[in-house]
Amino acid sequence: MDSPLPFDRPRWTTPRIAAVCLLLAWPPLAARAGDGPGSTLREAAPRSLLIGCGASSQDVRDATISAIIARQFNCLTADNEMMPAMLVDEKGHYDFAQVDIIESFARGHGMPFYGHMLLWHHLSRDWLFKDAAGQPLPREQALNNLRNYIQTVAGHYRGKVKAWDVVNEALSDQDGEYLRDTPARRAIGDDFIAKAFAFAHEADPGAELYYNDYNIELPAKRAKALRLLRSLRDAGVRIDAVGIQGHWHLDWPKVSVMADAIREFTAAGFPVMVTELDVDVLPRTASGADLVSVEHGPNPYPQGLPDEMQQRLAARYREIFEALLQPPGVTMITFWGPDDARTWLNEFPVKHRTNYPLLFDRTAEPKPALRSVVEVLRAAQHRDEVR
């Protein structure tokens, strides 16, 4: 996969640089996404909640999008450009230039910066765990490659990253199967996850460490996640929280399932973050985020999302946030992208569709869903203040 996400927004140009200055200097332009004090996500959020988005270096260079990010969100995650295949090439040469741009933007705006991710079986390099013939490397060689990769990347951002998604999507989706059969597991063994966490802690001891996955709010996969988290803790490995990705649909899963998962993980001693939130409004047959799940299906809204669907999306976001903020609640919610124009759901699970899963539309204008979320956040903020 050479280019994991499409971009249908004009690239960075000199006129757009000038537009940044206008947006920052003239509040009415920068404020168009809100209606006044308390109207943005970050203003409405309770003090205990970080609310962010995943962003690329192109996003933070874009005048309009960077203004929205700075105004609306109070934390930032580097998305695809921080994945292993984006940071190191087939010859082992590292390039941090694009992620450094995102980190610098976050630091310049006082936003905690999240690292995503250190180990994933997609968008990785074969040489980490395979030989030239595609066979698993010997355990010690694979461990050495993993250690060097994590120490190089986490070491480069040591002290700059609030938390790392250390391992992503290591649990199997199959009934009766615990761990996914990945190159890292085949080369190292079942303890590859614990080793990755240990290497991350060595490289950046001040950073929080998360396990991140999709569908772990569902009871069957939740049980596997709890088994994994407890095994890491029992082995003496630092594990600070669990990330539920939150790639959800208009009618799936039930919000009661989300709330149950948060309570169960928290009761077990693992705070919950929602790390990649979006709501797919298009028809599909599979749930989750396994990139091997490719489907064929209709593209019903190429010219825009009808008002009826906008209202359904707003209602869905309202009930999701009400569930996420029930005590014990989550402490970080990150949307997987700032706007609809560059959502990964334009390409997954059906290629080349026009999707609308976020709070800002394809022209970076606020959608009714934004107001729904802000209202829920304000209510939660008020509850906190009167306690």
N, C-alpha and C positions, 0 to 999 in steps of 0.2 A: 504494500500500500504506500505509494509514493506521496500522495497528498491526501491526508485523512479527512480534511474538511474543505468544502467549497467556499469561496468568498465571492459574493456578488455586489460588493461595495467598492467604489473607486479607491485606488491606491493612494498613498500619501503623496501630496503634491505641495508646491509652494503656496498656492492659494489656501490649502487646508491648514497650513501652518499659521497663516494670518487669521484664519477662522478660530483657531485655538485662542489666540489673544483676545478676539472679540468675545468669545464665550466666557472666558475667565474674567474679563474686565466689565462686561455688561450683564448684570444679574438677570434682567428679564429674558434674555436668550437662554442662559444656562438653566433658568428656572422653569422652562416650558414644560418639563416633565412633572411638575407639581403645582399645587394651588396655593401654597403659602406655608407658614410654619407648621411643622408636623406632618407635611404631606409627602415626604419622601420616606423610603424604606428605612434608611438609617436614622432619621429623626423619630420615626414612629416606633422603632424597635425598643423593647425593654433593654435596660442596661446589661442584663445577663446574656443577651443574644447578639452574636455576630451574624450579620447578613451580608452575603457576598455574591460574587459571580466568578465563573471561570473566564479567563481572557487570554488573548494572544498578543504578541507584540504588535500586530497590525491593529488590533482594537485600541491599544493605548496610544498609538500614533494617530488614530482617526479623531479629528476634532470633535465631531458630534458624539461618537461613542465614548471617548475618554471623558467628556464632560458628564455624560450620564453615569458612568462608573464612579467618578469622583463624587457626584452629588447624591447618588442613590445608595451606594454600598459602603460598608465599613470594614470589609476584608476582601482579599483577592487571592485567587488560585491561578497558577499558570497551567493552562490546559495542555493541548497536544505537544507543544514545543518542549515540555519538560519530560516527555516520555523517552525511554531509553534510545529508540531508533532515531530520535530527533537530536539527541545530545552527542552521540558518538557514532562514527561511521564504521564501515566494514574493516578498516585498518586500525581501529582503536584511537582515532584522533577525535578529541573533544572540541565542541564549539558551544560556548555558553552565551554568545552575543545576544540572541533573541530573548532568552529567559532573563538575562541581565536587564534588558529594557523593561520587562514587566516588573521585576523586583524593584528596580529603581523608581518606577511609577508608584508602586505600592508604598515604598518607604517615603517618597516625597509627599504622599498624601496621608501619612500616618495610619496606613492600613496594614494589619497583620497579614503576612504573606504565607501561603500554604503551598507545599511541594507535592506535585502529583505527576508521577509516582516513581518509586525506585525499582520495583520489580513487577513486571506484567508479561504474560506470554504473548500478547499482541504487541505490535510496534516495538519489538526488541531486536537485538542482533544475534544471528545464529552462532557467532563465535563464542558467545558467553557460555553456552552449554553444549554445543555440538562440534564434532570434528568436520574435516573437509568432506567426508562421505555422508554427513548428516546423522552420524551415530552419536549417542551421548558421550561426552567427555568423561575421563576418569574423575571420580568424586573430588579428589584434592585439587585437580586442575580447575574444575568447575567452581569449587568453593573459592579458589584464589581469584578467578575472574570476577565472581560476584562481589567478593570483598573489595577488590580494586575498583570496580565500578562504583559501588556505594560510597567508598571512602573518597573517591575523586569528586563525585557529584555532591554528596552531602557535605564533604569538606569544603568545596567551593562556596557553598551557601551557609556554612557554619555561622551561627549567630544571626542569620538573616531570615530564617524560616521559622515560623511559629510551630508548624507541625508538618510531618511527612506522612503521606499515604505510603507506607513502606511496601506492603504487598497488596496487590489488586487482583481480585477475582480468582483466588486459589481453590475455592470450594466447588465441588461438582454439582451440576444441576440434575444428575441422574439419581433416581431412587436407589438406595442401598449402596451408593458410592460416596465416599467421604471427600477426598481431595481430587481435584481435576488432574488429568494426566498431562502435565506440561513438560517442556524441555528441562526446566530447572529441577523438577521432581525426578525425572528419569535419570539425570546425571548425578544429583546429590542425594536424593532420598527424601523421605517425608519431613525431615528436619530442616529442609531448605528455608521454610518460613521462619523458624526460630533463628536460624543463622542470619537471615537478612535483617531481622530486628536487632540482633546483637551487633552486627556490623554498623547499622544505622546509628545506634546509641553510641558506639565508639567514635564514629565520625562527627556526630553533632550531639553531644550529651545534653545540651540545653533544650533541644527540640522535643515536642511531644510526638509520639509515634502511634499511628492508627493502622488498623486493618480495614480495608475498603472492599465492598462487594455490592452486587445488585441482588434483589429478591430475598435478602436475608431478613426482611420483615415477615416473610411468609413462614408459617410454622415449621415445615419440614427443613427448609434451608436455615432457618433461625437456629434450630437444634444443632446443626453442623457448625454454625458460626460460634455458638456458645461453647461447644466442645473444643473448638480451636482456640478461642480466647482463653478459656480456663487452662488449656494445656500449656499455652505460652506463659501464663502467669505462674503456673505450678513449676515450670522449668526455670523460673527466676528471670524471665525475659521482660524487659520493660514494654508494656502495652498500655497506653493511656486512654484509648477510646476506640469505638467502632464507628465506621462510616457506612451508613445506609445510603446508597447512591440516590434513590428516589426518582428513577425513570418510570413514571407512572402514566396511567391512561385516564381518559375522561370518566370511566366507570370501574376502574380496577387499580389497586386493590381497595377493599373496603377500608374506610378510615379507622374502624375499630381494630383492624389488623395492625395498622401503623401504631396506634396507641398501645396495643398489647405488646408489640415488639419493644417499644421504647421503655415501657415499664419493666419488661423481663430483662433486657440488657442492663438497665440501670440498677435493678435489684441485685444483679450478679456482680455489680461493681464496675461496669463499663459504661461511661457516659456515651451518649449517642450524638453524632453529627450527621446531618443530611448534606451530602457532599456534591451531588450532581443533579439537582432538582430540575425537572421539566415535566410537562404533561402533554403526551402525544394526542393530538386531536384527530388523527387519520386512522382509518381502519387497518387492522393488522391481526394476524393469528397468533403470534408468539409474544410472550412478555419478556421483560428483562433487557439485557444489553449485550448478549453474546454476539460478537461481530461476525461469527460464522453463520448466523441466522439471516439468510437473504431470502426475501419473498418477492412475489409479484402482486401488484394491487393497484387500485385506482388512485388518481390524483384529483380529488373532487373539488379543490378550492384553489386553482392556479391564479385566479385574479383577486383573491382576498377572502378572508374568513367572514362568512355571513353573520349578521347581528345575532341570530339565534345561537350560533355556535360560540360567538364571543361571550354571550351571557352564560352559556353552559360552562365555558372555561373559567369565567369569573367565579361562578358558584363552586366549581370543583376546587379552585385555589383557596376559596374561603374555607371550605370544610377541611382541606388538607392542613392549612395553617392552624385552624382551631384544634385539630388533633395533635399536631406537632407541639403546640404550646400548652397542652394540658400538663399539669404536674405529673411526673417530674420534668417532662419537657426536654427539648434539645437545647444545646448552647451555641450551635452554629448551623446555619442553613445557607447553602451556596447554590445559586442557579447556574445551570450548565450553559453559560453563554449570556451575553448582555441583551441580545435581541434575536428576533426570528430569522434575520437575513443569513446568519452563519451557524444556525443550529445544526448539529450533527444529524438530527432527525430528518433533514432534507435528503439524506442519503441512506438512512437506515430505518427499518429493515428493507425498505423498497428504495431503489435508486431513483434519483432525479425527481423527487416530489417537492411540493411546496407545503411546508409545515408551519405551525403557529404555536409552539409550545411554551413560549416565555411571556414576560410581562410587557415587552416593547416589541412593536411590529417590525416589518421589514424596512420601514422608513425611519425606524428608531422613535416612533411616536408611542406614547403610553396607551395601553389597552385597558378595557374595563377591569381586567384581572388585577391590574396594579392597584386600583382603588380598593378592591376587595381585600387584598393582602394588607394594604396600609391600615384599613379599618380594623382588621383582626389584630395587627400589631399594636395599634393605639389602645385597644381594649386591654391587651395584655400588659402594656406599659402602665395603664391606669391601675390595674389590679395590683401590680408590684408596688406602685407608689402609695396605695392606701393600706398596705399590709403593715 
